[in-house]
Amino acid sequence: MYADNIINAISSGRRGTILLNLVDDQPNGDSLTHLGAEVVRFARDRHGSVTAALTKFDKWTGRSKRFTKLAPRWAQLARSVAN
């Protein structure tokens, strides 16, 4: 069951990044778009690595405080990605 959840999460995450135009789905493999590369650069600048940024995001899950208050710079980037 745990492995199924991980596979589903990865699949859903991949679809989300494609829909947000962060990743370009190519026949020879996925590649970051310009916007996706900017998000990765931002994550590395703010947290040192993408893994560290994801760990920080995981800690925010379930918090009652709004995302815009927890991480205003990330919220600003998210708004620009969504537009």
N, CA, C and O atoms as a GROMACS GRO file, in nm:
protein
  332
    1MET      N    1   0.082  -0.119   0.000
    1MET     CA    2   0.000   0.000   0.000
    1MET      C    3   0.087   0.126   0.000
    1MET      O    4   0.058   0.220  -0.074
    2TYR      N    5   0.190   0.129   0.081
    2TYR     CA    6   0.280   0.244   0.090
    2TYR      C    7   0.344   0.275  -0.045
    2TYR      O    8   0.349   0.390  -0.086
    3ALA      N    9   0.392   0.171  -0.115
    3ALA     CA   10   0.455   0.191  -0.246
    3ALA      C   11   0.355   0.248  -0.346
    3ALA      O   12   0.392   0.333  -0.427
    4ASP      N   13   0.230   0.203  -0.340
    4ASP     CA   14   0.126   0.257  -0.429
    4ASP      C   15   0.106   0.406  -0.403
    4ASP      O   16   0.090   0.484  -0.497
    5ASN      N   17   0.105   0.446  -0.276
    5ASN     CA   18   0.089   0.588  -0.243
    5ASN      C   19   0.203   0.672  -0.297
    5ASN      O   20   0.181   0.782  -0.346
    6ILE      N   21   0.324   0.621  -0.287
    6ILE     CA   22   0.440   0.694  -0.338
    6ILE      C   23   0.432   0.706  -0.490
    6ILE      O   24   0.455   0.814  -0.545
    7ILE      N   25   0.398   0.597  -0.557
    7ILE     CA   26   0.386   0.600  -0.703
    7ILE      C   27   0.277   0.698  -0.745
    7ILE      O   28   0.296   0.774  -0.839
    8ASN      N   29   0.164   0.695  -0.678
    8ASN     CA   30   0.055   0.788  -0.711
    8ASN      C   31   0.096   0.932  -0.686
    8ASN      O   32   0.062   1.020  -0.765
    9ALA      N   33   0.167   0.958  -0.578
    9ALA     CA   34   0.211   1.094  -0.547
    9ALA      C   35   0.307   1.145  -0.654
    9ALA      O   36   0.298   1.260  -0.696
   10ILE      N   37   0.398   1.061  -0.696
   10ILE     CA   38   0.495   1.100  -0.799
   10ILE      C   39   0.423   1.127  -0.930
   10ILE      O   40   0.450   1.227  -0.997
   11SER      N   41   0.332   1.039  -0.967
   11SER     CA   42   0.256   1.056  -1.091
   11SER      C   43   0.174   1.184  -1.088
   11SER      O   44   0.170   1.259  -1.186
   12SER      N   45   0.108   1.210  -0.976
   12SER     CA   46   0.028   1.332  -0.962
   12SER      C   47   0.116   1.456  -0.965
   12SER      O   48   0.081   1.556  -1.028
   13GLY      N   49   0.230   1.449  -0.899
   13GLY     CA   50   0.323   1.562  -0.898
   13GLY      C   51   0.375   1.593  -1.037
   13GLY      O   52   0.386   1.709  -1.075
   14ARG      N   53   0.407   1.489  -1.113
   14ARG     CA   54   0.455   1.507  -1.250
   14ARG      C   55   0.348   1.573  -1.335
   14ARG      O   56   0.376   1.668  -1.410
   15ARG      N   57   0.225   1.525  -1.325
   15ARG     CA   58   0.115   1.585  -1.402
   15ARG      C   59   0.097   1.732  -1.364
   15ARG      O   60   0.074   1.817  -1.451
   16GLY      N   61   0.107   1.762  -1.235
   16GLY     CA   62   0.093   1.900  -1.189
   16GLY      C   63   0.200   1.991  -1.244
   16GLY      O   64   0.172   2.104  -1.284
   17THR      N   65   0.324   1.943  -1.246
   17THR     CA   66   0.432   2.027  -1.298
   17THR      C   67   0.416   2.052  -1.447
   17THR      O   68   0.452   2.159  -1.497
   18ILE      N   69   0.364   1.953  -1.519
   18ILE     CA   70   0.339   1.971  -1.663
   18ILE      C   71   0.226   2.073  -1.682
   18ILE      O   72   0.238   2.162  -1.766
   19LEU      N   73   0.118   2.060  -1.605
   19LEU     CA   74   0.005   2.153  -1.617
   19LEU      C   75   0.044   2.296  -1.582
   19LEU      O   76  -0.008   2.391  -1.641
   20LEU      N   77   0.135   2.312  -1.488
   20LEU     CA   78   0.181   2.445  -1.448
   20LEU      C   79   0.292   2.499  -1.539
   20LEU      O   80   0.343   2.609  -1.518
   21ASN      N   81   0.328   2.420  -1.640
   21ASN     CA   82   0.433   2.458  -1.734
   21ASN      C   83   0.570   2.473  -1.666
   21ASN      O   84   0.650   2.558  -1.704
   22LEU      N   85   0.594   2.388  -1.566
   22LEU     CA   86   0.726   2.386  -1.502
   22LEU      C   87   0.815   2.282  -1.568
   22LEU      O   88   0.938   2.293  -1.567
   23VAL      N   89   0.752   2.181  -1.626
   23VAL     CA   90   0.823   2.071  -1.693
   23VAL      C   91   0.762   2.052  -1.831
   23VAL      O   92   0.640   2.060  -1.848
   24ASP      N   93   0.847   2.027  -1.928
   24ASP     CA   94   0.804   2.002  -2.065
   24ASP      C   95   0.813   1.852  -2.090
   24ASP      O   96   0.921   1.793  -2.081
   25ASP      N   97   0.701   1.790  -2.122
   25ASP     CA   98   0.692   1.647  -2.149
   25ASP      C   99   0.742   1.620  -2.290
   25ASP      O  100   0.675   1.652  -2.388
   26GLN      N  101   0.861   1.561  -2.301
   26GLN     CA  102   0.922   1.531  -2.430
   26GLN      C  103   0.931   1.380  -2.451
   26GLN      O  104   0.937   1.305  -2.354
   27PRO      N  105   0.931   1.335  -2.576
   27PRO     CA  106   0.941   1.190  -2.601
   27PRO      C  107   1.069   1.127  -2.544
   27PRO      O  108   1.068   1.010  -2.505
   28ASN      N  109   1.177   1.203  -2.538
   28ASN     CA  110   1.304   1.150  -2.486
   28ASN      C  111   1.323   1.178  -2.337
   28ASN      O  112   1.432   1.157  -2.283
   29GLY      N  113   1.217   1.227  -2.268
   29GLY     CA  114   1.225   1.254  -2.125
   29GLY      C  115   1.181   1.396  -2.093
   29GLY      O  116   1.180   1.484  -2.178
   30ASP      N  117   1.144   1.415  -1.970
   30ASP     CA  118   1.099   1.547  -1.925
   30ASP      C  119   1.217   1.642  -1.911
   30ASP      O  120   1.329   1.600  -1.882
   31SER      N  121   1.190   1.771  -1.933
   31SER     CA  122   1.292   1.873  -1.910
   31SER      C  123   1.227   1.994  -1.847
   31SER      O  124   1.108   2.020  -1.868
   32LEU      N  125   1.304   2.067  -1.769
   32LEU     CA  126   1.253   2.188  -1.706
   32LEU      C  127   1.228   2.296  -1.810
   32LEU      O  128   1.307   2.313  -1.904
   33THR      N  129   1.120   2.367  -1.794
   33THR     CA  130   1.096   2.486  -1.875
   33THR      C  131   1.175   2.601  -1.811
   33THR      O  132   1.237   2.584  -1.706
   34HIS      N  133   1.172   2.716  -1.876
   34HIS     CA  134   1.237   2.833  -1.818
   34HIS      C  135   1.177   2.864  -1.680
   34HIS      O  136   1.249   2.894  -1.585
   35LEU      N  137   1.045   2.857  -1.671
   35LEU     CA  138   0.976   2.883  -1.545
   35LEU      C  139   1.013   2.779  -1.439
   35LEU      O  140   1.035   2.813  -1.323
   36GLY      N  141   1.020   2.653  -1.480
   36GLY     CA  142   1.060   2.546  -1.387
   36GLY      C  143   1.202   2.566  -1.335
   36GLY      O  144   1.229   2.544  -1.217
   37ALA      N  145   1.291   2.606  -1.424
   37ALA     CA  146   1.429   2.632  -1.383
   37ALA      C  147   1.435   2.747  -1.283
   37ALA      O  148   1.518   2.745  -1.191
   38GLU      N  149   1.348   2.846  -1.299
   38GLU     CA  150   1.343   2.959  -1.206
   38GLU      C  151   1.296   2.913  -1.068
   38GLU      O  152   1.348   2.958  -0.966
   39VAL      N  153   1.197   2.823  -1.064
   39VAL     CA  154   1.148   2.770  -0.936
   39VAL      C  155   1.259   2.691  -0.866
   39VAL      O  156   1.278   2.705  -0.745
   40VAL      N  157   1.333   2.610  -0.942
   40VAL     CA  158   1.445   2.533  -0.885
   40VAL      C  159   1.552   2.628  -0.834
   40VAL      O  160   1.606   2.608  -0.724
   41ARG      N  161   1.585   2.731  -0.910
   41ARG     CA  162   1.686   2.829  -0.867
   41ARG      C  163   1.641   2.897  -0.738
   41ARG      O  164   1.721   2.915  -0.646
   42PHE      N  165   1.515   2.935  -0.730
   42PHE     CA  166   1.461   2.999  -0.612
   42PHE      C  167   1.470   2.906  -0.491
   42PHE      O  168   1.510   2.949  -0.383
   43ALA      N  169   1.434   2.779  -0.509
   43ALA     CA  170   1.441   2.681  -0.400
   43ALA      C  171   1.584   2.666  -0.350
   43ALA      O  172   1.608   2.662  -0.229
   44ARG      N  173   1.678   2.657  -0.441
   44ARG     CA  174   1.819   2.643  -0.401
   44ARG      C  175   1.870   2.768  -0.330
   44ARG      O  176   1.941   2.758  -0.231
   45ASP      N  177   1.834   2.884  -0.382
   45ASP     CA  178   1.877   3.010  -0.319
   45ASP      C  179   1.822   3.025  -0.178
   45ASP      O  180   1.893   3.069  -0.087
   46ARG      N  181   1.695   2.988  -0.158
   46ARG     CA  182   1.628   3.007  -0.029
   46ARG      C  183   1.661   2.898   0.072
   46ARG      O  184   1.666   2.924   0.193
   47HIS      N  185   1.685   2.774   0.024
   47HIS     CA  186   1.696   2.661   0.116
   47HIS      C  187   1.822   2.577   0.096
   47HIS      O  188   1.845   2.482   0.171
   48GLY      N  189   1.903   2.609  -0.002
   48GLY     CA  190   2.027   2.535  -0.024
   48GLY      C  191   2.015   2.421  -0.122
   48GLY      O  192   2.110   2.388  -0.193
   49SER      N  193   1.897   2.359  -0.127
   49SER     CA  194   1.873   2.250  -0.221
   49SER      C  195   1.723   2.233  -0.241
   49SER      O  196   1.643   2.282  -0.161
   50VAL      N  197   1.686   2.164  -0.346
   50VAL     CA  198   1.545   2.135  -0.370
   50VAL      C  199   1.492   2.043  -0.261
   50VAL      O  200   1.379   2.060  -0.214
   51THR      N  201   1.572   1.946  -0.220
   51THR     CA  202   1.531   1.854  -0.114
   51THR      C  203   1.502   1.929   0.016
   51THR      O  204   1.402   1.902   0.082
   52ALA      N  205   1.588   2.022   0.051
   52ALA     CA  206   1.566   2.102   0.173
   52ALA      C  207   1.439   2.186   0.161
   52ALA      O  208   1.365   2.202   0.258
   53ALA      N  209   1.413   2.240   0.042
   53ALA     CA  210   1.291   2.319   0.021
   53ALA      C  211   1.168   2.230   0.036
   53ALA      O  212   1.070   2.271   0.099
   54LEU      N  213   1.172   2.110  -0.020
   54LEU     CA  214   1.058   2.018  -0.007
   54LEU      C  215   1.037   1.975   0.138
   54LEU      O  216   0.923   1.959   0.182
   55THR      N  217   1.145   1.957   0.211
   55THR     CA  218   1.134   1.924   0.353
   55THR      C  219   1.065   2.037   0.429
   55THR      O  220   0.980   2.013   0.515
   56LYS      N  221   1.102   2.160   0.397
   56LYS     CA  222   1.039   2.276   0.459
   56LYS      C  223   0.890   2.282   0.424
   56LYS      O  224   0.807   2.308   0.512
   57PHE      N  225   0.856   2.258   0.298
   57PHE     CA  226   0.716   2.256   0.256
   57PHE      C  227   0.639   2.150   0.333
   57PHE      O  228   0.525   2.173   0.374
   58ASP      N  229   0.700   2.034   0.352
   58ASP     CA  230   0.634   1.926   0.424
   58ASP      C  231   0.600   1.967   0.566
   58ASP      O  232   0.496   1.927   0.620
   59LYS      N  233   0.686   2.045   0.628
   59LYS     CA  234   0.661   2.092   0.766
   59LYS      C  235   0.545   2.190   0.772
   59LYS      O  236   0.484   2.206   0.878
   60TRP      N  237   0.513   2.257   0.661
   60TRP     CA  238   0.403   2.352   0.659
   60TRP      C  239   0.268   2.283   0.641
   60TRP      O  240   0.164   2.343   0.666
   61THR      N  241   0.269   2.157   0.598
   61THR     CA  242   0.144   2.085   0.574
   61THR      C  243   0.062   2.077   0.702
   61THR      O  244   0.112   2.039   0.808
   62GLY      N  245  -0.065   2.112   0.690
   62GLY     CA  246  -0.156   2.103   0.803
   62GLY      C  247  -0.150   2.219   0.900
   62GLY      O  248  -0.224   2.220   0.999
   63ARG      N  249  -0.067   2.316   0.874
   63ARG     CA  250  -0.056   2.433   0.962
   63ARG      C  251  -0.180   2.520   0.946
   63ARG      O  252  -0.236   2.531   0.836
   64SER      N  253  -0.222   2.583   1.053
   64SER     CA  254  -0.339   2.671   1.047
   64SER      C  255  -0.303   2.809   0.993
   64SER      O  256  -0.390   2.882   0.947
   65LYS      N  257  -0.177   2.844   0.998
   65LYS     CA  258  -0.132   2.974   0.947
   65LYS      C  259  -0.131   2.970   0.794
   65LYS      O  260  -0.089   2.871   0.734
   66ARG      N  261  -0.175   3.077   0.733
   66ARG     CA  262  -0.182   3.084   0.587
   66ARG      C  263  -0.043   3.075   0.525
   66ARG      O  264   0.056   3.124   0.580
   67PHE      N  265  -0.039   3.012   0.408
   67PHE     CA  266   0.086   2.997   0.333
   67PHE      C  267   0.148   3.133   0.304
   67PHE      O  268   0.270   3.148   0.308
   68THR      N  269   0.065   3.232   0.275
   68THR     CA  270   0.117   3.366   0.244
   68THR      C  271   0.186   3.429   0.365
   68THR      O  272   0.272   3.516   0.348
   69LYS      N  273   0.150   3.386   0.485
   69LYS     CA  274   0.215   3.436   0.607
   69LYS      C  275   0.338   3.352   0.642
   69LYS      O  276   0.438   3.404   0.690
   70LEU      N  277   0.331   3.220   0.617
   70LEU     CA  278   0.444   3.131   0.646
   70LEU      C  279   0.562   3.158   0.553
   70LEU      O  280   0.677   3.158   0.596
   71ALA      N  281   0.531   3.180   0.427
   71ALA     CA  282   0.636   3.193   0.326
   71ALA      C  283   0.594   3.294   0.219
   71ALA      O  284   0.557   3.256   0.108
   72PRO      N  285   0.599   3.422   0.252
   72PRO     CA  286   0.551   3.523   0.158
   72PRO      C  287   0.623   3.524   0.023
   72PRO      O  288   0.562   3.549  -0.081
   73ARG      N  289   0.753   3.498   0.025
   73ARG     CA  290   0.827   3.496  -0.104
   73ARG      C  291   0.785   3.377  -0.190
   73ARG      O  292   0.772   3.389  -0.311
   74TRP      N  293   0.764   3.261  -0.126
   74TRP     CA  294   0.715   3.144  -0.199
   74TRP      C  295   0.574   3.170  -0.251
   74TRP      O  296   0.542   3.132  -0.364
   75ALA      N  297   0.491   3.235  -0.172
   75ALA     CA  298   0.355   3.266  -0.214
   75ALA      C  299   0.357   3.359  -0.336
   75ALA      O  300   0.278   3.342  -0.429
   76GLN      N  301   0.447   3.454  -0.334
   76GLN     CA  302   0.460   3.545  -0.449
   76GLN      C  303   0.502   3.467  -0.573
   76GLN      O  304   0.447   3.490  -0.681
   77LEU      N  305   0.597   3.376  -0.560
   77LEU     CA  306   0.640   3.294  -0.674
   77LEU      C  307   0.525   3.205  -0.721
   77LEU      O  308   0.504   3.189  -0.841
   78ALA      N  309   0.450   3.147  -0.627
   78ALA     CA  310   0.337   3.060  -0.664
   78ALA      C  311   0.233   3.138  -0.743
   78ALA      O  312   0.176   3.086  -0.839
   79ARG      N  313   0.207   3.261  -0.704
   79ARG     CA  314   0.111   3.344  -0.777
   79ARG      C  315   0.159   3.369  -0.920
   79ARG      O  316   0.079   3.366  -1.014
   80SER      N  317   0.288   3.394  -0.938
   80SER     CA  318   0.340   3.419  -1.072
   80SER      C  319   0.336   3.292  -1.158
   80SER      O  320   0.315   3.299  -1.280
   81VAL      N  321   0.357   3.176  -1.094
   81VAL     CA  322   0.349   3.050  -1.169
   81VAL      C  323   0.205   3.023  -1.212
   81VAL      O  324   0.182   2.977  -1.324
   82ALA      N  325   0.111   3.051  -1.125
   82ALA     CA  326  -0.031   3.023  -1.153
   82ALA      C  327  -0.090   3.116  -1.258
   82ALA      O  328  -0.192   3.083  -1.320
   83ASN      N  329  -0.029   3.232  -1.280
   83ASN     CA  330  -0.083   3.327  -1.378
   83ASN      C  331  -0.039   3.298  -1.517
   83ASN      O  332  -0.077   3.370  -1.610
   0.00000   0.00000   0.00000
